[in-house]
Each structure stands twice: as C-alpha cells, then as structure tokens.
Amino acid sequence: MYQANQDDERFCLICNKKLNEQNTLESLFIQEELICEECKAQLIVHRKIYEIDGIDFYVYYEYNEFLERIWFRYKEQKDIVLKNLFSKLFEPYLKNTYCICIPPSSDEKRRERAFEPLIAILGNRTYSPLYKMKSIKQSKQSFLKRKAIQEVIQRKACYPLPDKPVVLVDDVCTSQSTINRCIELLHPEKVFIFAAHPLWIESKNLEKHRPF
C-alpha cells in the first residue's frame, strides 16, 4: 500500500518496497512512480487493439497470476489504493465525448464489496446501465455455461444514458461472453479491457490487430 512520511518517502503500491532507493535518472522526470521495477517486470504489457466484428478492442495487459492477485486484493480485499495502477491507463482514449459504461456486478457482489471497482477506477462519469439477475463467476464455468451467462445480463428499464457514443470498459476478459452480451445491449463504439486471458489473446491472433 502507498505510504508517505514527513520526508515524502514513497513505496511500491504492490510490495511496499521503498521507491526512493531505486530511482533511475529516467524516473526522476516521471511525476509519480507507483510500483517498483520488480513488480513492473511481473506485469505483461500487451497494448494491442483488436478489430472484432467492426469494434476496436483495446487490451492493455495480458492476464497472469500476478495480475490476478492484484485484482483480488483490490476488489475483494478492498485495497482501494490499487485503483491508481489502472486509473490512467486508458485516460488518453476516454474522452469527454464518450459515454463510459461498464459491465454489471451482481447485487450480492456489490453488497460484499461496498464499492464498484470499475467506477472507482474510472470516476464519476461512469455509467452502469446493466444488471445481473444472479451472481456467477465466469472463470469457474464451462465454455457452454459461459455462453448461457449472456441471458443473465439485462438492461435496466429506467436508466437513461447521455446522447454520446458509448464505450465499454471491463477489467478482465476471459471468454468474451459478458462483453458480447454488453455489446448486444449497448452497441458500444469501442471496448477497453485492462487485462485479457492469454487463451483469449491466442484465439484472436488471426484478427486484425495493431499496437497503441
């Protein structure tokens, strides 16, 4: 967790190592270094845009065990300061001209967490126009069951959205089933994914893609 004292010491958000001791000349020109080099090395930066059915999918990281632990600490253990690892990743692409929407969490998860993880990352201009009829963890479902999950997600009847192009932002893409259902209901112009499972990335190798 990030800490500071009277000498303005800074610590890695993930492992709590003191950052001041390892600053390089390059890092001196960065306004705020959030994690140490050892933790950075365990994150797999992907940064590719995939064109899928006419929609650009922006993927920042490849999902791995290290990133899984970070998301668990943030979402389930409420280590809220970890939101700062993600809050600026897509900032240059999420313009004020967009209506930023997120996939739904179940009522049960919202009660357990007492906060919306993606809204905490993206800010108050984020919209949540969909709902889940029941709580299902996709990673523990078979492929066929994940396909059926699409019917669990519905659009809220009385939830107006601003008259702007919609973009969808999700934390992790495993099978794309949730995202596909959100696309059916919201018709986003773009999709932004903080991390995609390596099997999903492998399955998209033949799709048009480019770096960003």
RODO-2510 file (C-alpha; in nm, 4 decimals, decimal comma):
residues 212
     n   res          X          Y          Z
     1     m     0,0000     0,0000     0,0000
     2     y     0,1214     0,3500    -0,0827
     3     q     0,2620     0,5340     0,2176
     4     a     0,4278     0,8686     0,2805
     5     n     0,6034     1,0272     0,5744
     6     q     0,7425     1,3695     0,6523
     7     d     1,0377     1,3079     0,4198
     8     d     0,7934     1,2249     0,1364
     9     e     0,9164     0,8675     0,1099
    10     r     0,7292     0,6657    -0,1495
    11     f     0,6583     0,2947    -0,1529
    12     c     0,5517     0,0427    -0,4163
    13     l     0,1734     0,0040    -0,4171
    14     i     0,2072    -0,3719    -0,4579
    15     c     0,5024    -0,4956    -0,2479
    16     n     0,5603    -0,1864    -0,0288
    17     k     0,9288    -0,1591    -0,1244
    18     k     1,0709     0,1898    -0,0789
    19     l     1,0877     0,3547    -0,4205
    20     n     1,3324     0,6311    -0,3330
    21     e     1,6192     0,3824    -0,3141
    22     q     1,5825     0,2629    -0,6725
    23     n     1,5047     0,5775    -0,8686
    24     t     1,6751     0,5903    -1,2059
    25     l     1,7553     0,9082    -1,3975
    26     e     1,4526     0,8417    -1,6190
    27     s     1,2146     0,8023    -1,3232
    28     l     1,3170     1,1413    -1,1831
    29     f     1,1261     1,3024    -1,4691
    30     i     0,8102     1,0995    -1,4031
    31     q     0,5671     1,2806    -1,1760
    32     e     0,4714     0,9742    -0,9765
    33     e     0,6263     0,6292    -0,9898
    34     l     0,3745     0,3879    -0,8382
    35     i     0,5410     0,0460    -0,8388
    36     c     0,8921    -0,0931    -0,8185
    37     e     1,0883    -0,2423    -1,1068
    38     e     1,0464    -0,5971    -0,9716
    39     c     0,6671    -0,5663    -0,9729
    40     k     0,6677    -0,3988    -1,3135
    41     a     0,8622    -0,6928    -1,4521
    42     q     0,5805    -0,9298    -1,3500
    43     l     0,3161    -0,7362    -1,5437
    44     i     0,2829    -0,8402    -1,9084
    45     v     0,2101    -0,5251    -2,1070
    46     h     0,0174    -0,6176    -2,4217
    47     r    -0,1208    -0,2870    -2,5572
    48     k    -0,2912    -0,4061    -2,8739
    49     i    -0,6137    -0,3086    -3,0489
    50     y    -0,8133    -0,5958    -3,1998
    51     e    -1,0788    -0,5287    -3,4610
    52     i    -1,3606    -0,7717    -3,3834
    53     d    -1,6897    -0,7513    -3,5724
    54     g    -1,6221    -0,3892    -3,6570
    55     i    -1,5417    -0,2851    -3,2974
    56     d    -1,1963    -0,1931    -3,1699
    57     f    -1,0972    -0,3855    -2,8540
    58     y    -0,8175    -0,2105    -2,6623
    59     v    -0,6253    -0,4590    -2,4421
    60     y    -0,3626    -0,3230    -2,2042
    61     y    -0,2264    -0,6254    -2,0134
    62     e    -0,2093    -0,9993    -2,0629
    63     y    -0,3702    -1,1629    -1,7613
    64     n    -0,1424    -1,3729    -1,5396
    65     e    -0,1274    -1,4954    -1,1789
    66     f     0,0446    -1,1797    -1,0597
    67     l    -0,2266    -0,9580    -1,2032
    68     e    -0,4935    -1,1935    -1,0713
    69     r    -0,3589    -1,1388    -0,7190
    70     i    -0,3614    -0,7624    -0,7692
    71     w    -0,7242    -0,7639    -0,8830
    72     f    -0,8192    -0,9857    -0,5878
    73     r    -0,6530    -0,7510    -0,3403
    74     y    -0,8260    -0,4547    -0,4984
    75     k    -1,1761    -0,5945    -0,5500
    76     e    -1,2211    -0,8481    -0,2714
    77     q    -0,9803    -0,7280    -0,0014
    78     k    -1,0676    -0,3620    -0,0667
    79     d    -0,7091    -0,2425    -0,1110
    80     i    -0,8577     0,0657    -0,2746
    81     v    -0,5289     0,2454    -0,3365
    82     l    -0,4520    -0,0123    -0,6087
    83     k    -0,7043     0,1655    -0,8313
    84     n    -0,4211     0,4091    -0,9086
    85     l    -0,2438     0,1336    -1,1046
    86     f    -0,5238     0,1386    -1,3613
    87     s    -0,6879     0,4807    -1,3489
    88     k    -0,4639     0,6476    -1,6090
    89     l    -0,4016     0,3563    -1,8494
    90     f    -0,6852     0,4425    -2,0880
    91     e    -0,7234     0,8079    -1,9887
    92     p    -0,5953     0,9483    -2,3225
    93     y    -0,8584     0,7444    -2,5111
    94     l    -1,1626     0,8002    -2,2851
    95     k    -1,2612     1,1457    -2,3993
    96     n    -1,5436     1,3544    -2,2546
    97     t    -1,7294     1,2986    -2,5799
    98     y    -1,7878     0,9345    -2,4806
    99     c    -2,0452     0,7742    -2,2540
   100     i    -1,8340     0,5306    -2,0476
   101     c    -2,0253     0,2165    -1,9500
   102     i    -1,9216    -0,0900    -1,7506
   103     p    -2,0483    -0,4492    -1,7265
   104     p    -2,2698    -0,5224    -1,4263
   105     s    -2,1808    -0,6752    -1,0923
   106     s    -2,4412    -0,8785    -0,9089
   107     d    -2,6286    -0,7278    -0,6139
   108     e    -2,4577    -0,9841    -0,3927
   109     k    -2,1089    -0,8708    -0,5011
   110     r    -2,1937    -0,5037    -0,4578
   111     r    -2,3094    -0,5715    -0,1021
   112     e    -1,9955    -0,7722    -0,0235
   113     r    -1,7564    -0,5141    -0,1660
   114     a    -1,9476    -0,1996    -0,0700
   115     f    -1,7983    -0,0252    -0,3749
   116     e    -1,7912    -0,0551    -0,7547
   117     p    -1,4300    -0,1343    -0,8558
   118     l    -1,4501    -0,0032    -1,2115
   119     i    -1,6324     0,3155    -1,1128
   120     a    -1,3629     0,3793    -0,8509
   121     i    -1,1008     0,3480    -1,1272
   122     l    -1,2813     0,5417    -1,3993
   123     g    -1,4500     0,8127    -1,1948
   124     n    -1,7976     0,9559    -1,1550
   125     r    -1,8674     0,9960    -1,5255
   126     t    -1,9042     0,6176    -1,5495
   127     y    -2,2458     0,4619    -1,6157
   128     s    -2,3789     0,1210    -1,5118
   129     p    -2,6916     0,0664    -1,7256
   130     l    -2,6998    -0,3154    -1,6978
   131     y    -2,7751    -0,5612    -1,4198
   132     k    -2,7111    -0,9274    -1,3419
   133     m    -3,0066    -1,1434    -1,2474
   134     k    -2,7801    -1,3665    -1,0355
   135     s    -2,4178    -1,3924    -0,9319
   136     i    -2,1990    -1,6161    -1,1493
   137     k    -1,8193    -1,6284    -1,1577
   138     q    -1,7281    -1,6874    -1,5205
   139     s    -1,3820    -1,8297    -1,4612
   140     k    -1,5388    -2,1260    -1,2793
   141     q    -1,7889    -2,2061    -1,5558
   142     s    -1,7523    -2,4304    -1,8589
   143     f    -1,7469    -2,2678    -2,2029
   144     l    -2,1076    -2,3666    -2,2743
   145     k    -2,2248    -2,2326    -1,9398
   146     r    -2,0377    -1,9080    -2,0017
   147     k    -2,2292    -1,8731    -2,3267
   148     a    -2,5549    -1,9087    -2,1320
   149     i    -2,4438    -1,6332    -1,8929
   150     q    -2,5348    -1,3831    -2,1617
   151     e    -2,9016    -1,4309    -2,0716
   152     v    -2,8295    -1,3399    -1,7095
   153     i    -2,7364    -0,9823    -1,8068
   154     q    -3,0184    -0,7399    -1,8850
   155     r    -3,0568    -0,3663    -1,9372
   156     k    -3,2139    -0,1543    -1,6644
   157     a    -3,5581    -0,0286    -1,7676
   158     c    -3,5246     0,3279    -1,6347
   159     y    -3,1616     0,4249    -1,6773
   160     p    -3,1128     0,6988    -1,9377
   161     l    -2,7708     0,7493    -2,0938
   162     p    -2,6313     1,0765    -2,2330
   163     d    -2,6535     1,1293    -2,6067
   164     k    -2,2915     1,0344    -2,6726
   165     p    -2,1130     0,7400    -2,8382
   166     v    -2,0891     0,4528    -2,5890
   167     v    -1,7621     0,2857    -2,4943
   168     l    -1,7442    -0,0240    -2,2752
   169     v    -1,4698    -0,0763    -2,0148
   170     d    -1,4086    -0,4131    -1,8441
   171     d    -1,1433    -0,5319    -1,6027
   172     v    -1,0715    -0,8845    -1,7305
   173     c    -1,1767    -1,0655    -2,0479
   174     t    -1,1782    -1,4441    -2,0155
   175     s    -1,4209    -1,5836    -2,2743
   176     q    -1,5733    -1,2558    -2,4028
   177     s    -1,9247    -1,3815    -2,3197
   178     t    -2,0048    -1,0949    -2,0824
   179     i    -1,8627    -0,8393    -2,3229
   180     n    -2,0619    -0,9854    -2,6125
   181     r    -2,3833    -0,9543    -2,4152
   182     c    -2,2983    -0,5949    -2,3193
   183     i    -2,2309    -0,5185    -2,6854
   184     e    -2,5733    -0,6588    -2,7792
   185     l    -2,7415    -0,4317    -2,5269
   186     l    -2,5321    -0,1132    -2,5519
   187     h    -2,3814    -0,1098    -2,9046
   188     p    -2,0505     0,0479    -2,7975
   189     e    -1,8188     0,2157    -3,0422
   190     k    -1,5106     0,0774    -2,8635
   191     v    -1,4237    -0,1737    -2,5906
   192     f    -1,1426    -0,1214    -2,3383
   193     i    -1,0088    -0,4195    -2,1418
   194     f    -0,7500    -0,3821    -1,8660
   195     a    -0,6386    -0,7458    -1,9000
   196     a    -0,7197    -1,0318    -2,1338
   197     h    -0,6635    -1,4001    -2,0651
   198     p    -0,3760    -1,5466    -2,2727
   199     l    -0,6119    -1,8043    -2,4276
   200     w    -0,8376    -1,5223    -2,5466
   201     i    -0,5361    -1,3423    -2,6922
   202     e    -0,4226    -1,6620    -2,8650
   203     s    -0,7701    -1,7099    -3,0128
   204     k    -0,7557    -1,3595    -3,1658
   205     n    -0,4192    -1,3964    -3,3391
   206     l    -0,5869    -1,4080    -3,6810
   207     e    -0,7929    -1,0948    -3,6138
   208     k    -0,6669    -0,7609    -3,7374
   209     h    -0,4638    -0,6021    -3,4600
   210     r    -0,2265    -0,3141    -3,4083
   211     p    -0,0358    -0,1597    -3,1158
   212     f    -0,1481     0,1530    -2,9333
***
